[in-house]
Amino acid sequence: MTKHNYILFITILSFLVTLSACKAQPTPEYVPEGAERDSITADADIFARHIQDGMETKDFILFSKDFDSAMLNAMTSASFEKLYKQFEGFFPSSSLELINVQKAGDYFAVRYKVTYPEKIVIMRVVVSKTEPRQVSGLWFE
């Protein structure tokens, strides 16, 4: 293989790898407005408020009140302290608004817009589909 062919081969291979990484992600499935969504958000709104109030008052017990056992094992008080330090300069929030509810396998991902004086953060609260609902995941975007 000549040097020119080798470079061409590597270039095409790199292009194909890049192209495969850009493959379209599946479209999320949203829960439409109605009784099912109202039932989900009735629980998730309370969970989100506990999480937000717990963060703002540095109260781990309130923050983690609605977590399932896996979340309690993953989010220790030391982890909470690190999370608090990332957000403490933003407090207090002025609003917590529902954005949408997505179906995610055995869970619902409920997204909220949290507005702080200097920043807007998206909080994703993942709740189980089964009753009693609990928080099974938490992300900040």
Order of alpha helices (4+ residues) and beta strands (2+ residues): alpha-beta-alpha-alpha-alpha-alpha-beta-beta-beta-beta
